[in-house]
Amino acid sequence: MAEVEETFGGRVIEGRVIKAGGEKTRVVVIEMRAPHRVYGKGIKRTSKAVAHDENNESGVGDIVRLRECRPISKTKRWRLVQVLTKAAVDG
């Protein structure tokens, strides 16, 4: 299934899961660095994306890769493609 999903278009982003409250739903924060338009100093910009995680394989703190897809619900427009790194669990 992942091979088929890779061949279709759509933007690909990477971010960190900050909320895994709902069933099959993850909120991912995307951090971008861009120069200030006047001063040139690098500033950090953040954006949130709501993603669909079909198998509930990601958790809070994981770094994930998302692909843009058709609207799944009112806010979900991204689908989880891959979990890049799992968060360290304190035990």
ZIVENZI-V49798 format. One record per backbone hydrogen bond with DSSP energy under -1.0 kcal/mol. NH is the residue of the N-H (numbers start at 0). CO is the residue of the C=O. Records with the same first field share a line. If there is no record, write none. Layout:
# ZIVENZI-V49798
NH->CO  CO
This chain:
# ZIVENZI-V49798
4->0
5->1
6->2
12->65
14->63
15->28
16->61
17->26
18->26
24->21
25->50
26->18
27->48
28->15
29->46
31->44
33->42
35->40
39->35
42->33
44->31
46->29
48->27
50->25
51->77
52->23
55->52
60->16
61->58
62->84
63->14
64->81
65->12
66->78
67->10
68->76
71->75
72->75
76->49
78->66
79->51
80->64
81->64
83->62
84->62
